[in-house]
Amino acid sequence: MTDRRHDRLARHPTSGPGNALRHWSDAKGFVRVAFNYVCIVLARHSPSLRLKVVLYRLLGMTVGDGVSFGLEATPDVFFPELVTVADDAIVGYDATLLCHEFLQDEYRTGEVVVGERAMIGAGAIVLPGVTIGHDAQVAANSLVAADVPPETTVAGVPAEPLEGGSDGTDGERADNAGASSGGTDGANGEN
């Protein structure tokens, strides 16, 4: 496995006028995308975890036992078959697992793998070619553009490992990007 997700992506050149998204039906047929879309919309709005798993498996996703998808969680509509979610993982509310990128002259595809017991927070976005290791945690609203090692907590845009433990409750971003400039420190109002 290579260290960069970009090296794991398949590149598909497009021809003709306009950007690659204008040629989406060359990537995947209209009927298949429409079917995927209907199943994903049903799953996103269903409170039934069992129904979500059934629909996602119907689309070709690999979904392990005990997996939970929160409301509004969205797998890739074009290439759901490139998504693997291992046993007991959680994909939180409104999280997105993308397996494609449409660019100007090409589109790219890559697998997304969510490891066993991994957790993806609400509103997080996982880009194509990313692997999230077992027992890893992705904080809410993070953009995951690189692999997440097992038992690691990441947060931010782009997501970076937190210092101070895997539970994410007492950690700061390792690059201090999450540090505040100004404001108060703690409940006593000190600067």
Protein Blocks (a to p, Z undefined) as FASTA:
>chain_A
ZZblklmpccdddededjfklmmmmmpcfklmmmmmmmmmmmmmpmblklmmmmmmmnop
acdehiacdehiacdfklmmlpccdehiacdehiacdfbdcdfkbccdddddddehiacd
ehiacdehiacdehiacdehiacfbdcdehiacedjdddddehijkommgccfklmmpce
edjedjkopZZ
